[in-house]
Amino acid sequence: MAPLFTNNKELKTFVVDEGHGVKGLFELKIETLPELFIQPTERRLDMTKVVHHESIPVIDMSNPKDPEVMKMIWDAAENWGFFQVVNHGVPVKALDDVKDATKRFFSLRAYEKKKYLYKNCPTKNVRLVMSFIPEVDKAYEWKDYLSCFYVSDDEAFAYWPPVCRDQLLKYMKESEPLIKTLLKVLITRLGVSRLDETNEPLLMGSRRMNLNYYPICPNPELTVGVGSHSDVSTLTILLQDETGGLYVRKLNSDNWVHVPPIKGSLTINIGDALQIMSNGRYKSIEHHVVANAHENRISVPLFVNPRPSDVIGPLPQVIARGETALYKHVLYSDYVKHFYKKSHNGKDTIDFARV
């Protein structure tokens, strides 16, 4: 049988330019992974480094003002950078609706999805992407994603895909109390007495939601769903389906821990912005998603960020305690641009802000 694509240029045209995505490759029933997606060994997850008897903390948020619950959140943010929350107050229906909406979007035909490619979309705040940054990635990740940056409801109604727009907006609003609760607890530890109009824009002034789709992969051991990286957010609120595949690096270790899906839960992780603002007390940790040979996977991270125009650095309340600043002050949009200039590569983005 003749190969479907004679070179990488043809493959990129099909996957990226024509909007078929990695999902389109899967639907062609390819039997072997194209060379374009084969990752160098050092970028794949070494499964011998996975620690099976450990897991990230799971925290019951029924009573977030309970001192024991607050301590669990602080400890998780300092020692893991990741934790799962249950009884978090976001309705299960809102979670299920977002997962269904994600599946609906990726079920669209290529010509319908293609209008959301960066080159075709009338707004820069919505974009359909294959891999991570296909213009930069030497080896592609086995993933398609739709990224929606929230500006206003009006802008979202004008430009977000109608098949998922309402569900994403509803989920974004339903999750806001949880986000504020978590931030209130976390900043208390940093000597900030309350979340108010003076600091709320810095901590959660902008939000971006990604719809991630990881199709079944013929050779998952040769590629990655998402390469190892840390997020640039303040916090990330991750909704994942029941498939699994997210791995978190243990602090100060080469070992990795799987984050098993818990029905109705959300996974929270500290982003680089909060590591910088806390002067390193809270840890933004590398994570990695493996490809899967048996099931399609979806996940929906909600990135809670400073505004692009904000300058981030160690909070004055932290430095007032006598700590030496580990990070300089940087314009948040410059930090994010640095992240998007390169392929996923562990924790190297934070070096941009180190003193």
Residue pairs with C-beta under 8 A, 6 or more apart in sequence:
4 28
4 30
5 11
5 14
5 34
8 34
8 35
8 36
11 34
11 36
12 36
12 134
14 20
14 24
14 25
15 21
15 22
15 24
15 25
15 130
15 134
15 140
16 117
16 130
16 134
17 117
18 24
18 110
18 114
19 110
19 111
19 113
19 114
19 117
19 128
20 110
21 106
21 110
21 113
21 128
21 130
21 144
21 213
22 37
22 130
22 131
22 140
22 142
22 143
22 144
22 213
22 214
22 215
23 106
23 144
23 213
23 215
24 110
25 34
25 215
26 215
26 216
26 217
26 296
30 218
31 218
32 218
32 219
33 217
33 218
33 219
33 222
33 223
36 139
36 140
37 139
37 140
37 141
37 142
37 222
37 223
38 139
38 222
38 223
39 139
39 141
39 222
39 223
39 224
39 227
40 139
43 139
43 224
43 227
43 228
44 221
44 222
44 223
44 224
45 224
45 228
45 247
45 256
45 288
45 290
49 254
49 255
49 256
50 247
50 255
50 256
50 257
50 258
51 250
51 255
51 256
51 257
52 258
54 250
54 257
55 257
55 258
55 259
55 260
56 76
56 80
56 82
56 83
56 84
56 248
56 257
56 259
56 267
57 72
57 75
57 76
57 80
57 83
57 84
58 83
58 84
58 85
58 86
58 262
58 265
59 69
59 72
59 73
59 76
59 83
59 84
59 85
59 86
60 69
60 85
60 86
60 87
61 69
61 85
61 86
61 87
61 88
61 89
61 178
61 181
62 87
63 69
64 70
64 73
64 181
64 185
70 185
70 188
72 83
73 83
73 182
73 185
73 186
74 185
74 186
74 189
76 82
76 83
77 83
77 186
77 189
77 270
77 281
77 282
77 283
78 281
78 282
78 283
79 251
79 283
80 248
80 251
80 283
80 285
81 230
81 248
81 251
81 269
81 270
81 282
81 283
81 284
81 285
82 248
82 259
82 267
82 268
82 269
82 270
82 285
82 287
83 267
83 268
84 259
84 262
84 265
84 266
84 267
84 268
85 178
85 265
85 266
85 267
85 268
86 262
86 264
86 265
88 178
88 265
88 266
89 177
89 178
89 181
90 171
90 174
90 175
90 178
90 266
91 174
92 264
94 167
94 170
94 171
94 174
94 175
95 171
95 239
95 264
95 266
97 167
97 170
97 171
98 164
98 167
98 168
98 171
98 239
98 300
99 239
99 241
99 298
99 300
100 167
101 163
101 164
101 167
101 168
101 211
102 164
102 211
102 212
102 213
102 298
102 300
103 298
104 163
104 164
105 113
105 146
105 161
105 163
105 164
105 211
106 113
106 144
106 211
106 213
106 298
108 161
108 163
113 128
114 120
114 128
115 121
116 126
116 127
116 128
116 146
116 161
117 127
117 128
118 124
118 127
118 128
118 129
121 127
121 128
121 159
122 159
123 155
123 158
123 159
124 149
125 148
125 149
125 150
125 151
125 155
125 159
126 146
126 147
126 148
126 149
126 159
126 160
126 161
127 146
127 147
128 144
128 145
128 146
128 147
129 144
129 145
129 146
129 147
130 140
130 143
130 144
131 137
131 140
131 141
131 143
132 141
132 143
132 226
132 227
132 343
132 344
133 340
133 342
133 343
134 140
136 341
136 342
136 343
137 343
138 343
139 223
140 223
141 223
141 224
141 225
141 226
141 227
141 344
142 214
142 215
142 217
142 220
142 223
142 224
142 225
142 291
143 212
143 213
143 214
143 225
143 226
143 289
144 212
144 213
144 215
145 210
145 211
145 212
145 213
146 161
146 164
146 210
146 211
147 208
147 209
147 210
148 156
148 160
148 168
148 208
148 209
148 210
148 211
149 206
149 207
149 208
150 156
150 172
150 206
150 207
150 208
150 209
153 169
156 165
156 168
156 169
157 165
160 168
160 169
164 211
168 209
168 211
171 209
171 239
171 300
171 302
172 207
172 209
172 302
175 237
175 266
175 302
178 237
178 266
179 204
179 235
179 237
179 304
180 195
180 204
182 235
182 268
183 195
183 203
183 204
183 234
183 235
184 194
184 195
186 274
186 278
186 282
187 195
187 199
187 203
187 315
189 281
190 277
190 278
190 281
190 315
190 317
190 318
191 315
191 317
191 318
191 320
191 321
192 199
192 315
192 317
195 203
201 306
201 307
201 310
202 277
202 306
202 307
202 310
202 312
203 234
203 274
203 277
203 304
203 306
204 234
204 235
204 304
204 305
205 305
205 306
205 307
205 310
206 305
206 306
206 307
206 308
207 302
207 303
207 304
207 305
208 302
208 303
208 305
209 300
209 301
209 302
209 303
210 300
210 301
210 303
211 298
211 300
212 226
212 297
212 298
212 299
212 300
212 301
213 296
213 297
213 298
214 225
214 243
214 245
214 289
214 291
214 292
214 296
214 297
214 298
214 299
215 296
216 292
216 293
216 294
216 295
216 296
217 223
217 291
217 292
217 293
218 293
219 293
220 290
220 291
220 292
220 293
223 291
224 288
224 289
224 290
224 291
225 245
225 289
225 290
225 291
225 292
225 297
226 287
226 288
226 289
226 344
227 288
227 343
227 344
227 345
228 249
228 286
228 287
228 288
228 344
228 345
228 346
229 286
229 287
229 288
229 344
229 345
229 346
229 347
229 349
230 271
230 272
230 284
230 285
230 286
230 287
230 346
230 347
230 349
230 350
231 269
231 271
231 272
231 284
231 301
231 303
232 271
232 272
232 273
232 303
232 305
232 335
232 336
232 339
232 349
233 271
233 272
233 273
233 274
233 303
233 304
233 305
234 271
234 273
234 274
234 277
234 304
234 305
234 306
235 268
235 269
235 270
235 271
235 274
235 304
236 268
236 269
236 271
236 301
236 302
236 303
236 304
237 266
237 267
237 268
237 301
237 302
237 304
238 246
238 266
238 267
238 268
238 269
238 299
238 300
238 301
238 302
239 266
239 267
239 299
239 300
239 301
239 302
240 246
240 259
240 261
240 267
240 297
240 298
240 299
240 300
241 261
241 297
241 298
241 299
242 261
242 263
243 261
243 292
243 295
243 296
243 297
243 298
244 258
244 259
244 260
244 261
244 297
245 289
245 290
245 291
245 292
245 297
246 258
246 259
246 267
246 287
246 288
246 289
246 299
247 256
247 257
247 258
247 259
247 287
247 288
247 289
247 290
248 256
248 257
248 259
248 269
248 285
248 286
248 287
249 255
249 256
249 257
249 285
249 286
249 287
249 288
250 256
250 257
251 283
251 285
256 288
259 267
269 284
269 285
269 287
270 282
270 283
270 284
270 285
271 284
271 303
271 304
271 305
272 284
272 335
272 349
272 350
272 353
273 305
273 306
273 312
273 332
273 335
274 282
274 284
275 282
275 283
275 284
275 350
276 312
276 313
276 314
276 327
276 330
276 350
276 353
277 312
277 313
277 314
277 315
277 318
278 314
278 315
278 318
279 314
279 315
279 318
279 319
279 323
279 325
279 326
279 327
280 326
280 327
281 318
284 347
284 350
286 346
286 347
289 297
289 299
305 332
305 336
306 312
306 332
307 332
308 332
308 333
308 336
309 331
309 332
309 333
310 331
310 332
311 329
311 330
311 331
311 332
312 329
312 330
312 332
312 335
312 353
313 325
313 327
313 328
313 329
313 330
313 353
314 323
314 325
314 326
314 327
319 325
325 355
326 354
326 355
327 350
327 353
327 354
327 355
328 353
328 354
328 355
330 352
330 353
334 352
335 349
335 352
335 353
338 349
338 352
339 349
342 348
